Amino acid sequence: MNTIEAAALGKRYWATWALRDCTLAIPAGQVAALVGPNGAGKTTLMQLAVGLISPTAGRVTVLGGLPAGSAEALKRVAFVAQDVPLYKHLPVEDMVHVARNLNHGGRWDQPRATNRLAALNIPLRRKIGKLSVGQQAQVALTIALARRPEFLVLDEPLAPLDPLARHEFLASVMETVAEDGLSVLFSSHVLPELERVADYLVVLANGHVQIAGDTDALLASHQILTGPTTLAGALRAPFTAVHEQRGQAQAHILARRTGPVVPPPDGWQAHPVTLNELVLGFLREPGVSASPGPAPLDSNVVTGVTS
């Protein structure tokens, strides 16, 4: 079963395509990271997946074929938006009470909400607006998890958090993944954190999918090759250059291996690729695709991830 499946999915706002020709299938049970620069289409894809907006083209289903936004999907999918939409004037316990009452027909787990807030030492009578940013994020996550979802969608949950709060937030998510077998899709610019938790990686640039696949498999199939700049244009199979950085003497190439493991070409040294190098390499060359299906249409160069 696939947690989310998109076929030729696109969303256009007036004359601008925020997402285009997105074909994607993320297996169930994965913690999937969605990465890309601002304006790449990450939030649009997530909003399409949870039914907040309708596609201009193509289709998207969740949890083995349920139409995104359908009544059955809404019972089984939880979404935490980037701006953590909580009522800032309400005390925490009242906010949880409102969420429970709005969850008609769902699977609300009040003991989970109560126990989780107690474990986090979040004062129930304190108003949401008086909590720290990290505590507000944890309240939003608590409400989402109390719905006992099968698919949790998190839009930039780590962006406003300090390192300790980021660690605690991700630890909470991973604990629930281990307990419930939860599938997760989250977007983030915090690449070091992704390498620690993401089973599956999706990279978007200019509204198109650049990479989609198992994180370990993608890392294993790419290498950084270092060698003389004079040889940079002579790379041969089974290596395909994804992105090149050429100096006067040396060149550094992110290369995809398209065949069995072999020694690097003469004059080259091979090094394992990090998640940061892999992501930035594809973002700098958005015309190159490492996923099945048609290559992206837009050839504009993206210079990196912004916060």
C-alpha positions as CSV (number, residue, x, y, z in Angstrom):
1,M,0.0,0.0,0.0
2,N,1.1,3.5,-0.7
3,T,0.6,6.3,1.8
4,I,0.4,8.9,-0.9
5,E,0.2,8.4,-4.7
6,A,0.2,11.2,-7.2
7,A,-0.2,10.9,-11.0
8,A,0.6,13.9,-13.2
9,L,-0.5,16.1,-10.3
10,G,-0.5,19.8,-10.8
11,K,-1.7,23.0,-9.2
12,R,-1.9,26.4,-10.9
13,Y,-2.6,29.7,-9.4
14,W,-3.6,32.0,-12.2
15,A,-0.8,31.7,-14.8
16,T,1.8,30.2,-12.3
17,W,2.2,26.5,-11.7
18,A,3.1,25.9,-8.1
19,L,3.3,22.1,-8.8
20,R,3.4,20.4,-12.1
21,D,3.6,16.9,-13.5
22,C,4.1,15.4,-10.1
23,T,4.2,11.6,-10.2
24,L,5.0,10.1,-6.9
25,A,4.3,6.9,-4.8
26,I,5.5,6.8,-1.2
27,P,5.1,3.3,0.5
28,A,3.2,3.0,3.7
29,G,5.2,2.9,7.0
30,Q,7.8,5.4,5.8
31,V,9.0,8.6,7.4
32,A,9.3,10.6,4.3
33,A,11.1,13.9,4.1
34,L,10.0,16.6,1.5
35,V,12.9,19.0,0.7
36,G,13.3,21.9,-1.6
37,P,13.8,25.7,-1.7
38,N,11.1,28.2,-0.8
39,G,8.5,28.2,-3.6
40,A,9.4,24.7,-4.7
41,G,5.8,23.4,-4.2
42,K,6.2,21.5,-0.9
43,T,3.3,23.2,0.9
44,T,1.1,22.9,-2.2
45,L,1.8,19.1,-2.4
46,M,0.9,18.7,1.2
47,Q,-2.2,20.7,1.0
48,L,-3.3,18.7,-2.0
49,A,-2.6,15.5,-0.1
50,V,-4.8,16.4,2.8
51,G,-7.6,17.9,0.7
52,L,-7.2,21.5,1.6
53,I,-7.0,22.5,-2.1
54,S,-8.0,20.8,-5.3
55,P,-5.7,19.9,-8.1
56,T,-5.7,21.7,-11.4
57,A,-4.4,18.6,-13.2
58,G,-3.9,14.9,-12.3
59,R,-4.9,13.2,-9.2
60,V,-3.7,12.3,-5.7
61,T,-4.8,9.5,-3.3
62,V,-3.8,8.5,0.2
63,L,-3.7,5.4,2.3
64,G,-4.1,2.9,-0.5
65,G,-6.4,4.8,-2.9
66,L,-8.6,7.1,-0.9
67,P,-9.3,10.3,-2.7
68,A,-7.4,13.1,-0.9
69,G,-9.9,15.1,1.3
70,S,-12.6,12.5,1.2
71,A,-14.5,11.8,4.4
72,E,-12.8,8.5,5.0
73,A,-9.3,10.1,4.4
74,L,-10.0,12.9,6.7
75,K,-10.6,10.5,9.6
76,R,-7.2,8.8,9.0
77,V,-5.0,11.8,8.1
78,A,-3.7,14.5,10.4
79,F,-2.0,17.7,9.3
80,V,0.0,20.3,11.2
81,A,0.5,23.5,9.2
82,Q,3.6,25.6,9.2
83,D,2.0,28.4,11.1
84,V,0.7,26.1,13.9
85,P,-2.9,27.3,13.7
86,L,-3.9,27.3,17.4
87,Y,-6.2,29.8,19.2
88,K,-3.6,31.9,21.0
89,H,-6.1,33.3,23.5
90,L,-7.3,29.9,24.8
91,P,-5.7,27.9,27.6
92,V,-4.1,24.7,26.5
93,E,-6.8,22.4,28.0
94,D,-9.5,24.5,26.2
95,M,-7.7,24.2,23.0
96,V,-7.6,20.4,23.4
97,H,-11.3,20.4,24.3
98,V,-12.1,22.4,21.1
99,A,-10.1,20.0,19.0
100,R,-11.8,17.0,20.6
101,N,-15.3,18.4,19.8
102,L,-14.3,19.2,16.2
103,N,-13.2,15.6,15.7
104,H,-16.6,14.1,15.2
105,G,-16.5,10.6,13.7
106,G,-12.7,10.4,14.3
107,R,-10.7,8.3,16.7
108,W,-9.9,10.9,19.4
109,D,-7.7,9.5,22.2
110,Q,-8.1,11.8,25.2
111,P,-5.7,9.8,27.5
112,R,-3.0,10.2,24.9
113,A,-3.5,13.9,24.8
114,T,-3.6,14.3,28.5
115,N,-0.6,12.0,29.2
116,R,1.5,13.6,26.5
117,L,1.0,17.2,27.7
118,A,1.8,16.1,31.3
119,A,5.0,14.3,30.2
120,L,6.0,17.5,28.4
121,N,5.3,19.6,31.5
122,I,3.0,21.9,29.5
123,P,0.7,23.9,31.9
124,L,-2.9,23.2,31.0
125,R,-4.2,26.5,32.2
126,R,-1.6,28.6,30.4
127,K,-2.8,30.4,27.3
128,I,-1.4,29.1,24.0
129,G,0.0,32.6,23.2
130,K,2.0,32.5,26.5
131,L,3.8,29.2,25.6
132,S,7.2,29.1,24.0
133,V,7.4,28.4,20.3
134,G,8.5,24.8,21.0
135,Q,5.7,24.2,23.4
136,Q,3.1,25.5,20.9
137,A,4.5,23.1,18.3
138,Q,4.2,20.3,20.8
139,V,0.6,21.2,21.6
140,A,-0.2,21.2,17.8
141,L,1.5,17.8,17.5
142,T,-0.4,16.5,20.6
143,I,-3.7,17.4,19.0
144,A,-2.7,15.7,15.7
145,L,-1.5,12.5,17.5
146,A,-4.6,12.4,19.7
147,R,-6.6,11.8,16.5
148,R,-4.8,8.4,16.1
149,P,-4.0,9.1,12.4
150,E,-2.5,6.6,10.1
151,F,-0.8,9.3,8.0
152,L,0.7,12.4,9.6
153,V,1.6,15.4,7.4
154,L,3.9,18.1,8.9
155,D,4.6,21.3,7.0
156,E,7.9,22.8,8.2
157,P,7.4,21.9,11.9
158,L,11.1,22.4,12.7
159,A,11.6,25.9,11.1
160,P,10.9,28.1,14.2
161,L,12.4,25.7,16.8
162,D,15.7,25.9,18.6
163,P,18.0,22.7,18.4
164,L,16.7,21.2,21.7
165,A,13.1,21.8,20.7
166,R,13.7,20.3,17.3
167,H,15.3,17.2,18.9
168,E,12.3,16.8,21.3
169,F,9.8,17.3,18.5
170,L,11.3,14.7,16.2
171,A,11.8,12.3,19.1
172,S,8.0,12.6,19.8
173,V,7.2,11.8,16.2
174,M,9.6,8.9,16.0
175,E,8.2,7.4,19.3
176,T,4.7,7.4,17.8
177,V,6.0,5.9,14.5
178,A,7.5,3.0,16.6
179,E,4.3,2.6,18.7
180,D,1.6,3.0,16.0
181,G,3.3,2.2,12.7
182,L,2.5,5.7,11.6
183,S,3.4,7.0,8.1
184,V,4.8,10.5,8.1
185,L,5.4,13.1,5.4
186,F,7.2,16.2,6.6
187,S,8.9,19.1,4.9
188,S,12.0,20.7,6.4
189,H,15.1,22.7,5.5
190,V,17.0,21.2,8.5
191,L,19.0,18.6,6.5
192,P,21.1,17.1,9.4
193,E,17.9,16.2,11.2
194,L,16.5,14.6,8.1
195,E,19.5,12.3,7.7
196,R,18.8,10.9,11.2
197,V,15.1,10.1,10.8
198,A,14.0,10.0,7.1
199,D,13.5,6.6,5.5
200,Y,12.3,8.1,2.2
201,L,13.4,11.3,0.4
202,V,11.5,13.5,-2.0
203,V,13.2,16.6,-3.4
204,L,11.2,19.3,-5.2
205,A,12.5,22.2,-7.3
206,N,10.6,24.6,-9.5
207,G,7.4,22.6,-8.8
208,H,8.9,19.3,-10.1
209,V,10.1,16.1,-8.4
210,Q,13.9,15.7,-8.6
211,I,14.4,12.7,-6.4
212,A,12.0,10.2,-4.9
213,G,13.2,7.1,-3.3
214,D,14.5,5.1,-0.3
215,T,17.1,7.4,1.4
216,D,19.7,4.7,2.0
217,A,19.4,3.4,-1.6
218,L,19.7,6.9,-3.0
219,L,22.8,7.6,-0.9
220,A,24.4,4.2,-1.9
221,S,23.8,4.9,-5.6
222,H,25.6,8.3,-5.6
223,Q,29.2,9.3,-4.9
224,I,31.4,12.3,-4.8
225,L,34.2,12.0,-7.4
226,T,37.3,14.2,-7.0
227,G,39.8,14.4,-9.8
228,P,41.7,16.7,-12.2
229,T,39.5,19.4,-13.9
230,T,40.9,18.4,-17.2
231,L,39.2,15.0,-16.9
232,A,35.8,16.3,-15.7
233,G,34.3,16.1,-19.1
234,A,35.4,12.5,-19.7
235,L,33.3,10.7,-17.1
236,R,32.0,7.3,-18.4
237,A,29.5,4.7,-17.5
238,P,28.5,3.4,-15.0
239,F,28.8,7.0,-13.6
240,T,26.5,9.8,-14.7
241,A,27.3,13.4,-13.6
242,V,24.6,15.1,-11.7
243,H,26.4,18.3,-10.7
244,E,29.9,19.5,-11.2
245,Q,32.0,22.1,-9.4
246,R,35.2,22.8,-11.3
247,G,38.2,24.6,-10.0
248,Q,41.4,25.4,-11.8
249,A,43.0,22.2,-10.7
250,Q,40.4,19.9,-9.3
251,A,36.8,19.1,-10.0
252,H,34.2,17.7,-7.6
253,I,31.3,15.8,-9.2
254,L,28.2,14.4,-7.7
255,A,27.8,11.2,-9.7
256,R,25.0,8.7,-9.9
257,R,26.1,5.1,-10.4
258,T,23.9,3.4,-13.0
259,G,25.5,0.0,-12.8
260,P,27.2,-2.4,-10.3
261,V,29.8,-1.1,-7.8
262,V,33.1,-0.5,-9.6
263,P,36.3,1.4,-8.7
264,P,36.3,5.0,-9.8
265,P,37.9,5.9,-13.2
266,D,41.6,6.4,-13.3
267,G,42.7,9.7,-11.8
268,W,39.6,9.9,-9.6
269,Q,38.9,9.4,-5.9
270,A,35.4,8.3,-4.8
271,H,33.8,9.4,-1.5
272,P,30.4,8.5,0.0
273,V,27.8,11.2,-0.4
274,T,26.0,12.8,2.5
275,L,22.3,13.7,2.4
276,N,23.3,17.4,2.3
277,E,25.5,16.9,-0.8
278,L,22.9,14.8,-2.5
279,V,20.0,17.2,-2.0
280,L,22.0,20.3,-2.9
281,G,23.5,18.6,-6.0
282,F,20.0,18.0,-7.4
283,L,18.7,21.3,-6.4
284,R,21.5,23.0,-8.3
285,E,20.7,20.9,-11.4
286,P,16.9,20.6,-11.5
287,G,16.9,19.3,-15.0
288,V,18.4,16.0,-13.8
289,S,16.0,13.4,-12.4
290,A,16.8,10.4,-10.2
291,S,13.3,9.2,-10.1
292,P,11.2,7.2,-12.6
293,G,9.0,9.2,-15.1
294,P,9.7,12.2,-17.2
295,A,12.4,14.6,-16.3
296,P,11.5,18.0,-15.0
297,L,10.6,20.6,-17.6
298,D,12.2,23.7,-16.1
299,S,15.9,24.1,-16.5
300,N,16.5,27.1,-14.2
301,V,19.3,26.6,-11.7
302,V,18.5,26.6,-8.0
303,T,21.5,27.5,-6.0
304,G,20.6,25.9,-2.7
305,V,18.2,25.5,0.2
306,T,16.9,28.7,1.8
307,S,15.4,29.0,5.3
